[in-house]
Amino acid sequence: MDVLQLLPSDRDATPARVAPLAKLPVFWALEGKRAIVAGGSAAAAWKGELLAACGAEVHVYAEKLSETFSNLIHRGSESENGRFIHHRQEWHAAAFDDAAIAIADCEEDGAAANFFDAAGKAGVPVNVIDKPNYCQFQFGSIVNRSPVVVAISTDGAAPILAQAIRRRIETLMPLSLKSWAALAHAIRDKVNARVSPGAPRRAFWESFVDRAFGPAPEVGTESDLLCLAGRLDIAAHSSIGRVTLVGAGPGDAELLTLKAVRALQAADVILFDDLVSDEVLELARREAKRLLVGKRGGRTSCKQEDINAMMISLAKAGKRVVRLKSGDPMIFGRAGEEIASLEKEGIAVDIVPGITSASAMAAKLGISLTHRDHAQSVCFVTGHSRSGHLPANLDWQHMAEPRTTTIFYMGGRTSGEIRERLLTAGMNGRTPAVVVSAVTRSNEMSWVGTLDGLAAAVEFIGVDSPVLIGVGHVFSEAKQSAETQSEVVSRIARKTV
């Protein structure tokens, strides 16, 4: 049986073509090129400074200059590579000769139209500041770690949003990236000479990227990297790939770790669980093959042995495999079995932890699972065994203790039995309990009540989506809040009637 075709899915097909783009993002080489800036305003100065920063020879046409522009030109003329030339006159048609780009700041639409038409006749791309109808291109909001440059555009619809995105990206890109990017440029030819194309070369640059988000390169870093390149090329001839177990979290793609995203971007093949969200899969490398190997209670599933065999086969074919698991791979993720089977075959395994569903549930409810007024221990318990029933060897006495918080994973179908076992072990039926289905997803549902009502709550919520059950006094505040909200709703309803 070909295990690569066990569970066909519309999500394991070839990635879709590029979605429609409002504008084509292009990074334009302007070094040594003639650039035209018409107008002496501060806004024109900002655009002129960008052009000069790209190495362009900026010809400024303006009878008068703002103080900002005047100071900018003065500083530029004193530099080793003076790139500003001020023409104390208005622009004219001959100014566009041999120009690569033209920018203008025009108050009136008539003046903007004249500049736009003249640039068009000369075949020069043109932008009139703050007049979209007279722009062939737009400037984005820029994050500058040159030679690493990020530009964000909202097609002019929401500049404030673009600025907010830029601020978010600024926090993710350390200033040291500039040095790492320069180093990458310096060693690229040497690395290409040492490392074979394809997976080995990509493996080198993925390792490089992991270091690039840390401290700035030091003396000797280049030698270390070139030694690594040699080792990777030797290892590549063994034709053995590697497997990374990656935690996808509970569903919300924003809860992924940066390391998880990098692993997805480096993968040749991704074996993903049925519970992994489409939003998470969207972050994977477009060329990566995606194979659904989901295991869900009550549904047709891949056998664990088949998944193990698939990972081994792909890794031995030299592939970089990501085994993408919902939540955290080390918590009820069968990771131990997979690691053992891979290591037995001599295949390297990396592990990237993810946010487990219990943590996501606690965050959603605003509850500390270890609140010192209520609990001294937390139990994560599987809600079903291989047979589909509760495991036979659970310590119900410990879970029934008042100072214990217990979270049952995959306990929807056994919720009635969970309730009975806890009551039999001595737990009070009024102990606070919660049920959360599809935590962090758009179809999330939750219930807060007591142990007595647990089974009825699960029956109401249903078990089509993953269900988490929490029992313990740490949920008392959530219970009181829910009761207060219910009382307020009842009062409003009575007043309305």
C-alpha positions in Angstrom: 0.0 0.0 0.0 1.3 3.4 -1.0 1.3 5.3 2.3 1.7 8.6 0.5 -1.9 8.4 -0.7 -3.6 7.3 2.5 -5.8 10.3 3.0 -6.3 12.5 0.0 -7.4 16.0 0.8 -8.1 19.3 -1.0 -5.5 20.8 1.3 -2.6 18.5 0.1 -3.0 19.6 -3.5 -0.5 21.8 -5.4 -0.5 25.3 -4.0 -2.8 27.8 -5.7 -1.5 30.4 -8.1 -0.6 33.9 -6.9 -3.7 35.7 -5.7 -4.6 39.1 -7.4 -2.2 41.9 -6.5 -3.2 45.6 -6.3 0.3 46.6 -7.3 3.4 44.7 -8.4 6.1 45.1 -5.7 9.4 45.8 -7.4 12.8 46.7 -6.0 14.3 49.1 -8.4 18.1 49.6 -9.0 18.8 53.3 -9.3 22.5 53.6 -8.6 24.1 56.1 -11.0 20.8 56.8 -12.7 19.3 60.2 -13.3 16.3 61.0 -11.2 14.0 64.1 -11.4 12.3 65.8 -8.5 10.1 68.8 -9.3 9.3 71.0 -6.4 11.1 72.2 -3.3 8.7 71.2 -0.5 9.5 69.1 2.5 7.5 66.2 1.0 9.6 66.4 -2.2 12.7 66.4 0.0 11.7 63.2 1.6 11.3 61.5 -1.8 14.6 63.0 -3.0 16.4 61.6 0.0 15.0 58.1 -0.8 16.3 58.4 -4.3 19.7 59.6 -3.2 19.9 56.8 -0.6 19.5 54.4 -3.6 22.5 56.0 -5.3 20.6 58.0 -7.8 21.8 61.4 -9.2 18.9 63.5 -8.1 18.2 66.6 -10.2 15.9 69.0 -8.3 13.9 71.5 -10.3 12.6 74.3 -8.0 13.1 78.1 -7.9 12.7 78.0 -4.1 13.6 75.3 -1.6 12.1 74.6 1.8 14.6 74.7 4.7 14.4 70.9 4.9 15.3 70.5 1.2 17.9 73.1 1.4 19.7 71.5 4.3 19.4 68.1 2.6 21.0 69.3 -0.6 23.8 71.1 1.4 24.6 67.9 3.2 24.6 65.9 0.0 26.9 68.3 -1.8 29.5 67.9 1.0 29.5 64.1 0.9 31.9 62.0 -1.1 29.2 61.0 -3.5 27.3 64.3 -3.9 24.0 63.1 -5.5 21.9 66.3 -5.6 22.0 68.9 -8.4 19.8 71.9 -7.8 18.4 73.7 -10.9 16.9 77.0 -9.9 14.1 76.9 -12.3 10.9 75.1 -13.0 11.0 71.7 -14.8 10.9 71.5 -18.6 10.5 68.8 -21.2 14.3 68.4 -21.7 14.8 67.6 -18.0 13.4 64.1 -18.7 16.2 63.2 -21.1 17.9 60.0 -19.9 15.9 60.0 -16.6 15.0 56.8 -14.9 12.3 58.1 -12.6 10.4 61.4 -12.0 8.8 62.7 -8.9 6.8 65.9 -8.4 5.0 67.8 -5.7 2.2 69.8 -7.4 -0.5 71.8 -5.6 -2.9 72.0 -8.5 -4.3 69.1 -10.6 -3.5 71.0 -13.8 0.2 71.2 -12.9 0.1 67.5 -11.9 -1.4 66.5 -15.2 1.2 68.5 -17.2 4.1 66.8 -15.3 2.4 63.4 -15.7 1.9 63.8 -19.4 5.4 65.1 -20.0 7.0 62.2 -18.2 4.8 59.8 -20.1 5.9 61.2 -23.4 9.5 60.8 -22.4 8.8 57.2 -21.2 9.8 57.9 -17.6 7.9 56.3 -14.7 6.2 59.1 -12.8 4.8 59.8 -9.3 3.0 63.0 -8.2 3.0 63.1 -4.5 -0.5 62.6 -2.9 -2.2 62.5 -6.2 -3.0 58.9 -7.0 -4.5 59.7 -10.4 -1.1 60.9 -11.6 1.0 58.0 -10.3 2.3 55.1 -12.2 3.8 53.6 -9.0 3.6 54.2 -5.3 6.0 54.4 -2.4 5.5 51.9 0.4 6.2 52.2 4.1 9.8 51.1 4.4 11.7 49.0 7.0 15.4 49.7 6.2 18.0 47.1 7.1 19.7 47.5 3.7 20.6 45.4 1.9 17.5 43.9 3.6 14.6 46.2 2.7 10.9 45.6 3.4 8.2 47.8 1.8 4.5 47.7 2.8 1.7 49.0 0.6 -2.1 49.2 1.1 -2.6 50.6 -2.4 -3.1 54.0 -0.9 -6.2 52.9 1.0 -4.9 53.0 4.5 -1.5 54.6 5.0 -1.9 54.4 8.8 -2.3 50.6 8.6 0.9 50.4 6.5 2.7 52.4 9.2 1.3 50.1 11.9 2.5 47.0 10.0 5.9 48.6 9.6 6.2 49.2 13.3 5.3 45.5 13.9 7.9 44.4 11.4 10.5 46.7 12.9 10.3 44.8 16.2 10.9 41.5 14.4 14.0 42.6 12.5 17.0 43.3 14.7 19.4 46.0 13.5 22.1 43.3 13.2 20.3 42.0 10.1 22.1 44.6 8.1 25.5 43.1 9.0 24.3 39.5 8.4 22.8 40.5 5.0 26.1 42.1 4.0 27.9 38.9 5.1 25.6 36.8 3.1 26.4 38.9 0.0 30.1 38.5 0.7 30.1 34.7 1.1 27.5 33.7 -1.5 29.9 32.7 -4.2 32.1 30.9 -1.8 29.2 28.9 -0.4 27.9 28.1 -3.9 31.3 26.7 -4.7 31.3 24.5 -1.6 27.7 23.3 -1.4 25.7 21.5 -4.0 22.5 23.1 -5.3 19.1 22.1 -3.9 18.4 20.8 -0.4 22.1 21.0 0.9 22.4 24.6 -0.2 19.0 25.5 1.3 20.0 23.7 4.5 23.1 26.0 4.8 21.0 29.2 4.3 18.4 28.0 6.8 21.2 27.6 9.3 22.5 31.0 8.4 19.0 32.5 9.0 18.8 31.0 12.5 22.0 32.9 13.4 21.0 36.1 11.6 18.2 36.8 14.1 20.7 36.7 17.0 23.7 38.9 17.8 25.7 40.6 15.1 28.4 38.5 13.3 31.8 38.6 15.0 35.4 38.2 13.7 35.7 34.6 12.6 32.0 34.1 11.7 32.7 33.9 8.0 35.3 31.1 8.6 32.8 29.2 10.8 30.1 29.5 8.2 32.3 28.3 5.3 33.4 25.3 7.5 29.7 24.6 8.0 29.1 24.7 4.3 31.7 22.1 3.7 30.2 19.8 6.4 26.7 20.1 5.0 27.9 19.2 1.5 29.6 16.1 2.8 26.5 15.2 4.8 24.3 15.8 1.7 26.0 12.9 -0.2 24.7 10.5 2.4 21.2 11.3 0.9 19.6 11.3 4.4 17.2 14.1 5.2 15.9 15.1 8.5 12.5 15.4 10.3 11.3 18.2 12.4 8.3 17.8 14.8 6.5 21.1 14.9 3.8 22.3 17.2 1.1 24.1 15.3 -0.7 25.3 18.4 -4.5 25.3 18.9 -5.3 26.8 15.5 -4.6 30.6 15.6 -1.7 31.2 13.3 -0.5 34.1 15.4 0.3 31.7 18.2 3.0 30.0 16.1 6.6 30.5 17.2 9.1 32.1 14.9 11.1 28.9 14.8 8.0 27.0 13.7 7.4 29.4 10.8 11.1 29.0 9.8 10.7 25.2 9.8 7.6 25.5 7.6 9.5 27.7 5.2 12.3 25.2 5.0 10.3 22.0 4.5 10.2 19.9 1.3 7.3 17.9 2.7 4.7 18.6 5.4 2.8 15.8 7.1 0.0 17.6 8.9 -2.8 16.6 11.3 -6.5 17.1 10.5 -6.7 19.7 13.3 -4.0 22.0 11.8 -5.7 25.1 10.5 -5.5 26.4 7.0 -4.1 29.7 8.3 -1.1 27.8 9.7 -0.6 25.9 6.5 -0.6 29.2 4.6 2.7 30.0 6.2 4.5 27.1 4.7 6.9 27.3 1.7 4.8 27.3 -1.4 6.8 24.6 -3.1 6.4 22.2 -0.1 4.3 19.0 -0.7 1.5 18.9 1.9 0.1 15.5 3.0 -2.8 15.0 5.3 -2.1 12.3 7.9 -4.9 13.2 10.3 -6.0 11.1 13.2 -9.5 11.9 14.6 -11.7 9.9 17.0 -14.6 8.2 15.2 -13.2 8.9 11.7 -11.1 7.1 9.1 -7.5 7.8 10.1 -3.9 7.0 9.2 -2.3 4.3 11.3 0.6 5.5 13.4 2.8 2.8 11.8 2.0 4.2 8.4 2.9 7.7 9.4 6.2 6.5 10.8 7.0 4.6 7.6 6.1 7.7 5.5 8.5 9.9 7.5 11.3 7.4 7.3 10.8 6.9 3.5 10.8 10.6 2.8 13.8 11.3 5.0 15.8 8.5 3.4 15.0 10.1 0.0 16.8 13.2 1.3 13.8 15.3 2.1 13.4 17.9 4.8 10.2 16.7 6.5 8.0 18.7 8.9 5.6 16.6 11.0 3.1 19.3 11.8 1.0 18.5 14.9 -1.8 20.4 16.5 -1.0 21.9 19.9 2.4 20.8 21.3 3.9 17.6 19.8 5.2 16.5 23.2 1.7 16.5 24.8 -0.6 13.7 23.7 1.0 14.0 20.2 2.4 10.4 19.9 5.8 12.2 19.5 7.6 9.5 21.5 6.7 6.8 19.1 7.7 8.8 16.1 11.0 9.9 17.6 11.9 6.3 18.5 11.1 5.0 15.0 13.2 7.7 13.3 16.2 7.4 15.6 16.1 3.6 15.1 16.7 4.3 11.4 19.5 6.9 12.1 17.4 9.9 11.0 18.0 13.2 12.8 15.0 14.6 14.6 14.4 18.2 15.7 11.5 19.4 17.9 9.8 22.8 17.8 7.3 23.1 20.7 3.9 24.7 20.3 1.3 26.2 22.5 -0.8 23.4 24.0 -4.6 23.8 24.0 -4.8 23.9 27.8 -2.6 27.1 27.8 -4.7 28.6 25.0 -7.9 27.8 27.0 -6.5 29.4 30.2 -5.5 32.5 28.3 -9.0 32.8 26.6 -10.7 32.5 30.0 -8.2 34.7 31.8 -7.5 31.9 34.3 -4.2 30.9 35.9 -4.2 27.1 36.0 -1.9 27.3 39.0 -3.5 30.1 41.0 -1.9 29.8 44.4 -5.2 30.4 46.2 -6.8 27.3 44.5 -4.2 24.8 43.2 -0.8 23.4 43.8 -0.7 21.0 40.8 -2.1 20.6 37.3 -2.9 17.4 35.6 -3.1 17.0 31.8 -5.1 13.9 31.1 -6.1 12.1 27.9 -9.8 11.6 27.7 -9.6 8.4 25.8 -7.4 5.4 25.3 -6.7 3.4 22.1 -10.0 1.6 22.7 -11.9 4.9 22.7 -12.7 4.7 26.5 -11.0 6.3 29.5 -7.6 4.9 30.3 -7.8 2.2 33.0 -4.9 3.4 35.1 -5.8 7.1 35.9 -5.4 8.4 39.5 -8.9 9.6 40.1 -8.2 10.2 43.8 -5.5 12.7 43.0 -7.6 14.5 40.4 -10.5 14.7 42.9 -8.4 16.6 45.4 -9.6 20.2 45.9 -6.1 21.7 45.3 -5.7 20.0 41.9 -6.6 21.5 38.4 -7.3 18.8 35.8 -7.5 19.3 32.1 -8.9 16.5 30.0 -7.8 16.4 26.4 -10.1 14.7 23.8 -12.6 14.0 26.5 -15.8 15.0 24.7 -17.1 11.4 24.2 -16.2 10.3 27.7 -17.5 13.4 29.6 -20.2 11.5 31.3 -17.8 8.9 32.5 -15.3 11.6 33.6 -18.1 13.1 35.7 -19.0 9.8 37.4 -15.4 8.8 38.1 -14.7 12.2 39.8 -17.9 12.1 41.9 -17.1 8.5 42.9 -13.6 9.6 43.9 -15.1 12.1 46.3 -15.2 15.4 44.3 -18.1 17.7 45.1 -20.6 18.0 42.3 -20.5 21.8 42.7 -16.8 22.0 41.8 -16.4 24.5 39.0 -15.9 23.1 35.5 -15.4 24.4 32.0 -15.8 23.1 28.5 -14.1 24.8 25.5 -14.5 23.5 21.9 -12.3 24.6 19.0 -10.2 27.0 21.2 -8.8 30.1 19.4 -10.8 29.3 16.2 -13.6 31.2 14.6 -16.1 28.5 15.7 -15.0 28.4 19.3 -17.7 27.6 21.9 -17.4 27.6 25.7 -19.4 26.7 28.8 -18.7 27.4 32.4 -20.6 25.6 35.2 -20.1 22.8 37.7 -19.1 19.2 37.5 -22.8 18.1 37.8 -23.6 19.8 34.5 -20.6 18.6 32.6 -22.1 15.8 30.5 -25.1 17.9 29.5 -22.8 20.8 28.5 -20.7 18.6 26.2 -23.9 17.1 24.7 -25.1 20.6 23.9 -21.7 21.9 22.5 -21.1 18.7 20.5 -17.9 16.8 19.8 -17.4 17.6 16.1 -14.5 20.0 17.1 -11.8 19.2 19.6 -13.1 19.5 23.2 -11.2 20.5 26.3 -12.6 19.9 29.8 -11.3 21.7 32.8 -12.2 20.9 36.4 -11.0 22.6 39.6 -11.5 25.6 41.8 -9.2 27.8 39.7 -12.3 28.1 37.4 -14.5 29.6 40.2 -14.0 33.2 39.1 -15.0 32.3 35.5 -18.0 30.5 36.9 -19.0 33.6 39.0 -18.5 35.9 36.0 -20.7 33.6 33.8 -23.4 33.5 36.4 -23.3 37.3 36.8 -23.6 37.8 33.0 -26.5 35.3 32.9 -28.3 37.2 35.7 -27.8 40.5 33.8 -29.1 39.0 30.6 -32.2 37.6 32.5 -32.9 41.0 34.0 -32.7 42.7 30.6 -35.0 40.1 29.1 -37.5 40.6 31.9 -37.4 44.4 31.5 -37.9 44.1 27.7 -41.0 41.9 28.3 
